[in-house]
Amino acid sequence: IDASGNLFLAGQSRCIATAANGQPCIRKISSAGVFQKQIYLGYSTSPFDDVIKDIKVYNNSLYVVMDGQYNFPPGDHDILIYKYDLNLNLKWSSIYNGMGDLDDKGVKIIKGNAGSLLVLGNSADSICVLKLDSASGNLLKKRNFKNSNLDDSNTGLDIRYLNNATYVARTTDMGPFQGSTVLLKMDN
């Protein structure tokens, strides 16, 4: 929801008769409940292969993080990050293809310090945090935290920015380390 009460909804399209079937989409609904606009995102030609994971409104802009099949061979995903104005006009997009052209999956996006954005995800078998310039989408910093005791799902993965530090928590719900939590603190 933006400052004017407009609502932004993320999901997958269900237009079976069109090429947009299964594509990620964002809909803008006015504060009065009136449909305003719909846009489609992603690069994949396979239905339901690109998935929006998080959307946030910050400083009169809409930020989106998603898993997308941009990389080749097909099946490998990259982290796709988009910035739109509040009329859903694209300002920039950024693609993160992590280590070894393996699966990279975005999870969350939050505000960092000094006009930055922090994107949390998985890259291969590591937790990754990307710091981007919110004005340009340029990658400022990346950190990968390898932990072989954790599965590569996005379950239990969270990020917070507090007192000029970034905190990442990861709780596993599978395997012999079920219920284990890893807490990481990064200074910015």
Helices and strands as residue ranges (DSSP letters): E 7-12, E 24-29, E 35-40, E 51-58, E 61-68, E 78-85, E 90-96, G 99-101, E 104-111, E 116-123, E 126-133, E 139-146, E 157-162, E 165-171, G 175-177, E 181-187
